[in-house]
Amino acid sequence: MHLTAEQKCAYEEQGFLLVPDLVTGSDLEALRTRLREYTHGGRSTEKLTLQIEPRIQRGELRVAHPGDGIRKIDGLVQGDDLFRGLGLHTNIVDILQDILGAHIKMFRNALLLKPPTVGSAKGWHQDSPYWSVEPMELCSCWFPLDDATLENGCMMVMPGGHRLGALPHVSVTDDFVIDPNAIEPEKGVAVPMKAGSGLFFHSLIPHYTAPNRSEKWRRAIALSYLSSHSRYTGEGESPLYFPICGETFQGCVR
Ligand SMILES: O=C(O)CCC(=O)C(=O)O
C-alpha cells in the first residue's frame, strides 16, 4: 500500500494524510474484541500501563464499570500479539517507508480511549515538544477502532502547521498545550474517519481531540515511528526502541 506521488506531496505540504481501509473486516473486529477483553475483563492488564480519566481518578465522576473510565493504555504492541501485528502491519509499514525511509523503529504506542460521555478533550498540542528526539520529524499513524466522528472526538489538525516548527507549550489543568497566543484554533479542520483507516501525521502538526459528548465509544491507537537515523536528546543513553525494519546506526537511536 505505497503512497502515490500525489499523496506523498499532500503529506509534505499539509503534515497529515488520511488513508482508508488499512485493516478491515474480521481483522479489525478481532482487535476490538481483544481490546474489550483488556478493558472489561478476561485478560490481565498487569504488564500494561493504564491511565484513568482524571475526573474519575479524582472521584468527581463515576462510571458503572472500571473499564469505562480508562483513558490510555501504553505498551500493547510489546505485550499483545494482535496489536504487535498491527504495529508491524505491511499496509502501515509500506506507507511509513515512503515517509521515513527504509530504517524505522517504533517510538511509542498508546491506546487512546474516549469513553462515552466521560472521555475528555486533548488540547491543541504538537507531539515533538513532548519527545526527546531530533530531528522533529516522527510520524504517527492514528488508527481508530471505532468510527471517529465530530460527536465522539475525532482528530482535528492544523493543515500545514508542521512548517511553523516547535511552538511554545504551557501546562494547564490535566494537560500540556500550545500557548493560546501561538495558535489560531479556528483554522483547525476536523478529520472524521472510519474505523480501520489511518491518519498519518507529522510530529509537529498541531492537533486536538474534543470531549466525547456521545453515547458511543471512540477508541484509537496512536502508533508513532521514527527514522533509525534520529538522535535521542534526553538524558543518558537512548532507550531501546521497538524495531520495525532496517538497521541501527552508530550514534543514533537504539
Ligand atoms: O486520541 C486522542 O484523543 C489524542 C491523540 C493525540 O493527541 C496523539 O496521538 O498525539
The ligand as a Gaussian input file, in Angstrom:
#p B3LYP/6-31G(d) Opt

LIG

0 1
 O       -6.616000      10.222000      20.519000
 C       -6.653000      11.318000      21.083000
 O       -7.671000      11.707000      21.660000
 C       -5.470000      12.241000      21.063000
 C       -4.356000      11.687000      20.224000
 C       -3.129000      12.518000      20.271000
 O       -3.135000      13.654000      20.631000
 C       -1.847000      11.933000      19.829000
 O       -1.802000      10.773000      19.375000
 O       -0.822000      12.636000      19.916000

